[in-house]
């Protein structure tokens, strides 16, 4: 059974219970339009599974009916829009929170809660994915930089030795070769005296520049 069918089944079950009034507001003036929207949705409405997309629509017979339904939904605080699709006049909601509120409004409280739980889980998954992607990108960036640094150090070492480097660069070059997986922070902490990340990055950049000059001097293109 689809999510839309579940919603309608829940509403019908609520309506069939003799001892349960279908009134969700103490304002008597709101009872009639509320019940009317419920009937309209049961007869002409559908809603997508929140796991796939956010879309609730009511298929109307003509433009006048679409205007009436739009006005009824707007009156109750729902920012409904309308369009024409394959000759049919459609009144719809695309905002996920508005859809959840509308489901609760027409009596599908269980479906509303199911949708809200789905939204929470989806937001959590998206948050986790963003964090994982961010961390993966940082790891990849760190690894790529480390590989580039080590290539520079090894080239210099193979073509004249690290003794060519000034003392401050020689120290960081030897550390990078010994600690290929270390972060800039870890490299800085291993130095004596310790050096900050920006300082470490500056020295490694100078080593790469030294390698480039050495390659140019030897007539090599990287």
C-alpha positions in Angstrom: 0.0 0.0 0.0 1.3 3.4 -0.9 1.8 6.3 1.5 -1.1 8.1 -0.1 -3.4 5.1 0.4 -2.2 4.8 4.0 -3.2 8.5 4.6 -6.7 8.0 3.2 -7.1 4.7 5.1 -6.3 6.5 8.3 -8.7 9.3 7.6 -11.5 6.9 6.8 -10.9 4.9 9.9 -11.1 8.1 12.0 -14.3 9.1 10.3 -15.9 5.7 10.9 -15.4 5.8 14.6 -18.8 6.9 16.0 -17.4 8.1 19.3 -14.7 10.3 17.8 -15.7 13.7 16.5 -13.7 14.9 13.5 -13.1 18.4 15.0 -9.6 19.6 15.5 -10.3 23.2 16.5 -12.5 24.8 19.2 -13.4 27.5 16.6 -16.8 26.3 15.3 -16.3 28.4 12.1 -13.3 26.2 11.1 -15.1 22.9 11.3 -16.9 23.1 8.0 -13.9 24.1 5.8 -11.8 21.5 7.6 -14.2 18.7 6.9 -14.6 19.9 3.3 -10.9 19.8 2.7 -10.8 16.3 4.2 -13.5 15.2 1.8 -11.8 16.9 -1.2 -8.5 15.1 -0.4 -10.2 11.8 0.0 -11.9 12.1 -3.3 -9.3 13.9 -5.4 -6.0 14.1 -3.5 -2.7 12.2 -3.3 0.6 12.6 -1.6 4.0 11.3 -2.4 6.0 9.0 0.0 8.2 11.4 1.9 11.1 9.0 1.4 11.1 9.9 -2.3 9.9 13.5 -2.7 7.6 16.1 -1.2 4.4 16.7 -3.2 0.8 16.8 -2.3 -1.8 17.5 -4.9 -5.6 17.7 -5.5 -6.8 17.1 -9.1 -9.7 19.4 -9.8 -12.3 19.2 -12.5 -11.9 22.7 -13.8 -10.3 26.1 -13.1 -13.2 27.3 -10.9 -12.9 24.3 -8.7 -9.1 24.7 -8.5 -9.6 28.4 -7.5 -12.1 27.3 -4.8 -9.7 24.7 -3.4 -6.8 27.1 -3.5 -8.8 29.7 -1.6 -9.9 27.2 1.0 -6.3 26.0 1.6 -5.0 29.6 1.7 -7.7 30.5 4.2 -6.4 27.8 6.5 -2.8 29.0 6.2 -1.5 26.7 3.5 0.4 28.3 0.7 -1.2 26.2 -2.1 -0.3 26.7 -5.7 -2.0 25.7 -8.9 -1.0 24.6 -12.4 -2.4 22.8 -15.4 -1.1 19.3 -16.3 -2.4 17.3 -19.2 -5.5 19.4 -19.2 -6.1 18.8 -15.5 -6.1 21.7 -13.0 -3.9 20.8 -10.1 -3.7 22.4 -6.6 -0.5 21.4 -4.8 1.9 21.8 -1.9 5.6 21.3 -2.3 6.9 22.4 1.1 7.6 19.4 3.3 6.5 21.1 6.5 3.3 22.4 4.9 2.5 18.9 3.7 3.0 17.5 7.1 0.8 20.2 8.7 -1.9 19.6 6.1 -2.0 15.9 6.8 -2.5 16.6 10.5 -5.1 19.2 9.6 -7.3 16.8 7.6 -7.0 14.1 10.3 -4.1 11.9 9.2 -2.2 12.5 12.4 -0.4 9.1 12.3 0.7 9.8 8.8 1.8 13.3 9.7 4.0 11.9 12.5 5.3 9.2 10.2 6.3 12.0 7.7 7.8 14.1 10.4 9.9 11.2 11.6 11.0 10.6 8.0 12.0 14.2 7.7 14.0 14.0 10.9 15.8 10.9 9.8 16.5 12.4 6.3 17.9 15.5 7.9 20.1 13.4 10.1 21.3 11.3 7.2 22.0 14.5 5.1 23.9 16.0 8.1 26.0 12.9 8.5 26.6 12.7 4.8 27.7 16.3 4.7 30.1 15.7 7.6 31.5 12.5 6.0 32.0 14.2 2.7 33.7 17.2 4.4 36.0 14.9 6.3 36.7 12.8 3.3 37.6 15.9 1.3 39.9 17.0 4.0 41.5 13.6 4.3 42.0 13.5 0.5 43.4 17.0 0.5 45.8 16.1 3.4 46.9 12.9 1.6 47.5 14.6 -1.7 49.5 17.4 0.0 51.5 14.7 1.9 52.3 12.8 -1.3 53.4 16.0 -3.0 55.6 17.0 -0.1 57.3 13.5 0.1 57.9 13.5 -3.7 59.7 16.9 -3.3 61.8 15.7 -0.4 62.8 12.5 -2.1 63.7 14.3 -5.3 65.9 16.7 -3.4 67.5 13.9 -1.4 68.2 11.9 -4.7 69.7 15.0 -6.4 72.3 16.4 -4.0 70.8 15.5 -0.6 68.8 17.3 2.0 72.0 19.1 3.1 71.2 21.6 0.3 68.3 22.9 2.3 68.5 25.5 5.1 68.4 24.0 8.6 64.8 24.9 9.2 63.6 23.3 6.0 65.8 20.3 6.5 64.1 19.6 9.8 60.6 19.6 8.4 61.7 17.7 5.3 63.1 14.9 7.5 60.0 14.9 9.6 57.7 14.7 6.6 59.6 11.7 5.2 59.4 10.0 8.6 55.7 10.9 9.2 54.0 10.7 5.8 50.5 10.4 7.2 50.9 13.2 9.8 48.8 16.3 9.7 50.4 19.8 9.6 49.5 20.1 13.3 51.2 16.8 14.2 54.3 17.8 12.2 54.4 21.1 14.0 54.1 19.5 17.4 57.0 17.1 16.6 59.3 20.0 15.9 61.7 21.6 18.4 60.5 24.1 19.2 56.9 23.4 18.1 55.6 25.2 15.1 52.1 26.2 14.2 50.2 24.8 11.1 50.7 28.0 9.1 54.4 27.9 9.8 54.7 24.2 8.8 52.7 24.8 5.6 55.0 27.7 4.8 58.1 25.6 5.1 56.7 22.8 3.1 55.8 25.2 0.4 59.3 26.5 0.3 60.6 22.9 0.0 58.3 22.3 -3.0 59.5 25.6 -4.5 63.1 24.5 -3.9 62.4 21.2 -5.7 60.9 23.1 -8.7 64.0 25.3 -8.9 66.2 22.2 -8.8 64.3 20.5 -11.5 64.5 23.7 -13.7 68.2 23.9 -13.1 68.6 20.3 -14.2 66.5 20.9 -17.2 63.7 18.6 -16.1 60.0 19.1 -16.6 57.6 17.6 -14.0 
